[in-house]
């Protein structure tokens, strides 16, 4: 790619990030979320989610909206008192590489902090992306068994190629006790 084309693409990416809105998902977003997730499921990059599953878990989703269009999504699912999972991170194929995934992961991590969770993990085929935003690769065997509930419905369960990544969150212990931090 030429230098000029790179500059044009970078300029477009910055314009998208400046005008993008990352927010909690709404009912009207469910079909777009399902479409994004299932695009990647059809390409064997993540698990399929039916529209009913998206509606059932809608309160766990964030969406990235640009020009009044949902261009990305991810879900933060609390697994236990000390652990949450980032799931269904999907960005429209034409919008990849523009910081949308980073913005979605940042929103999910911030919510995990607000909830007082000390750790967030993901199972991914893109470990470099997660390492670039502060996660560390770990062995899947280091995660608790409760994490593997989705594996029962995964067609790759006997030959899983996903890599586990985790982020240990720093948060204010006083906030956990309900005290104001100064």
N, C-alpha and C positions, 0 to 999 in steps of 0.2 A: 504494500500500500504506500502511496506517495506521501511525502511530508505534508503537502497541501491537503490531501484527503484526510490524513490523520488529524490535522488541525480542525478541519470542518467537522469531523466526527466528534472530536473532543469538545468543540463548541456546542454542538447539539446535545451531547451528554450533560454538559454543565447547565444548559438551558432547561433540560428535563428535570435535573435535580433541584434547580431553583424553583421551578413551578410545580414540582411534584408534592403531593400530599400523602403522607403515610398515616393511616388511621385505622381504628377498629372497623371490622367488616360490618356491613348492614345486610338486611334481607335482600335488597336489590342487587347485592354483589354476588350472591350464591352461584348463579349461572356462570358468571365470568370466572369465579374461583374454580368451579368444576371444570370448565373448559381449559384453563391454564394447567391445572394438575393433570388432567387426563391427556392433554397433549403430550406431556412428558411420560406418562404411564404407557401410552401407545408406543413410545420410543424406548421403553424398558429402562427409564431413568428414575421412576418413583412408583409408588403404589397407586393404583386406581382408587378414586373416591367417587361413590355414587352421589347424585345430587341430594339424596336423602341424608347421606353421611355428612355432606357439607352443611346442610341445614342444621343437623343435630349438633355439630361442632362449631357452628358459626361464631359463637362467642369467643372461641380460641383463635380466630383468624385476624390478621392484619392485612390490609390491602395497600398497595401503592397506586395512587390515582394520578394520572397526568392528562391534562386536557379533557377532563370529565370521563376518562376511560380507565378501567382497572388494567394496569400493565404488569402487576406482580402481586404475589400473596405469600404468606407463610402463617403457620400455626404454632402457638406455644401451648403445649399440653403438660400440665403438672402430673408427674408420675408418682411422686411421694413427697414427704415433707421437706426433703433436701435436694430434690432433683426435678428438672423439667426438660422436655424435649422440644427442639425446633423441628417441625415436620412440614411437609408439603411446601417447601420453599420453591416457588416457580416464578419466573419472569418471562414475559412474552419473548419468543425467539428473536424478534426484530429489535427488542430493547435490551438484550443482554450486553454486559460490558459497560453499562452506563451508571453503575452505582446503585441501581434499584435494589438488588439483592442485599447489598451492604446496609442500605437504609432500613429494609425490612428486618434484617437480623438485629440491627441496633435497637429497633422498636421492641422486638421480642425480648432482648436481653434487658432492656430498661424495665419492661414489665416484670420480668423475673426478679430484678433487684427490688422493685416496689413491693412485690409479694414476699420478699425476705428469703428467697431461695438462694442457697449458696452455690449451686452448680446447674449448668445448662449443657445439654449434650445434643448431638445430632448424629444420625447415621447417614452417610453421604457417599456419593460417587465422585464428589468434588472436594477432596480434603484440602487442596491448596487454597481454595476460596476461603474456607473456614479458618485455616491457619493465618491467612492474610488479615482476618478480622479479630484475631486474638484467641482462637481455639487451639488446642493441642491434640494431636493424634494419640489415642490410647487403644489398648487391646479391647475388643468387644467383650472378652471374658471379665473385664474389670467393671462392667455394668451389671446392676442387679437383674435377676431373672424377670422381674415384673416388666422390664423394658421390652421383652421379646413377644409381647402379646400380638403385635401386628405380623410377626413372622409366620404365624399359623396360616395366614391368608396370602402369603407371598409366594409366587411361583418359583422364586429362587431360594426358598428356605433351605434346601439341601446343599446349595452351592452359593451361598451369600457372598456378594462381591462388595458390599458396603463397608465403609471404614468408619469407625467410631471416633468422634472428636468431642472434646469437652472444654468448657470454660469455667474456671473457678471465679466466682464473683466476689468482689470486695464490696462490702456494704457496711453501713454504720450500725453497730450493735445497739446504740441508743434508740434508733428508729424502730428496731425490732421490739424493744421494750415499750414503745409508745411515747418515748421522750423526745423532745425537740433537740435536734443537733444544733450546736452553735458554731 
